[in-house]
């Protein structure tokens, strides 16, 4: 916000140096509109925007955490199911061939 206002003021000074005679109607209207800029209100709005952005980020992080936790749980359950499967249990029950162990 500070950078935007600084750039606006620099641009305003550049226009003023060139003279109002060379400014377009749009530029003059823009210069006149700068009188109505309430920097205090802009600061409040900027802080509110940052707070809301942080809130959204935190909410998505919490949601993503729950999603990742559920994915991890499903992965672990799949591993446990594989270990408990009759096929795996049958392969584990066989003794290894002589000389392999």
C-alpha positions in Angstrom: 0.0 0.0 0.0 2.8 2.4 0.9 4.6 1.7 -2.4 1.4 2.3 -4.4 0.8 5.7 -2.7 4.5 6.6 -3.1 4.3 5.7 -6.8 1.1 7.8 -7.2 2.7 10.8 -5.5 5.8 10.5 -7.7 3.6 10.3 -10.8 1.6 13.3 -9.6 4.8 15.3 -9.1 6.0 14.3 -12.6 2.7 15.5 -14.1 2.9 18.7 -12.1 6.4 19.4 -13.4 5.3 19.0 -17.0 2.4 21.4 -16.3 -1.3 20.9 -16.2 -1.6 22.1 -19.8 0.0 18.9 -21.1 -2.1 16.7 -18.9 -5.1 14.8 -20.4 -8.6 15.1 -18.9 -8.1 11.7 -17.4 -4.9 12.6 -15.8 -6.4 15.8 -14.3 -9.3 13.9 -13.0 -6.9 11.3 -11.5 -4.9 14.1 -9.8 -8.0 15.7 -8.4 -9.2 12.3 -7.1 -6.0 11.9 -5.1 -7.3 14.6 -2.8 -9.9 12.2 -1.6 -7.6 9.3 -0.7 -7.8 8.5 3.0 -4.5 6.8 3.8 -5.7 5.9 7.3 -8.7 4.1 5.8 -6.4 2.4 3.2 -4.2 1.2 6.0 -7.2 -0.3 7.8 -8.4 -2.0 4.7 -4.9 -3.3 3.9 -4.6 -4.7 7.5 -8.1 -6.3 7.2 -7.2 -7.8 3.8 -4.0 -9.3 5.3 -5.9 -10.7 8.3 -8.5 -12.3 6.0 -5.8 -13.7 3.8 -4.0 -15.2 6.8 -7.3 -16.6 8.0 -8.0 -18.3 4.6 -4.5 -19.7 4.6 -4.9 -21.1 8.1 -8.3 -22.6 7.2 -6.9 -24.3 4.0 -3.9 -25.6 6.0 -6.3 -27.1 8.6 -8.4 -28.7 5.8 -5.3 -30.0 4.1 -4.0 -31.4 7.3 -7.3 -33.4 7.8 -7.1 -34.5 4.2 -3.5 -35.7 4.5 -4.3 -37.4 7.8 -7.2 -39.3 6.1 -4.9 -40.3 3.2 -2.2 -41.5 5.6 -4.8 -43.5 7.5 -6.1 -45.1 4.3 -2.5 -46.0 3.3 -1.8 -47.6 6.7 -5.1 -49.5 6.6 -4.1 -50.8 3.1 -0.8 -52.0 4.4 -2.4 -53.7 7.4 -5.0 -55.3 5.1 -2.1 -56.7 3.0 -0.3 -58.1 6.0 -3.6 -59.7 7.2 -4.5 -61.1 3.8 -4.7 -64.9 3.5 -2.3 -64.8 0.6 0.4 -63.0 2.5 -0.1 -65.1 5.6 0.2 -68.3 3.5 3.5 -67.1 2.0 4.9 -66.2 5.4 3.9 -69.7 6.8 6.1 -71.5 4.3 9.6 -72.2 5.5 12.4 -70.7 3.3 14.3 -73.1 1.1 17.4 -74.8 2.6 20.4 -72.6 2.5 18.5 -69.4 1.9 18.2 -68.3 5.5 
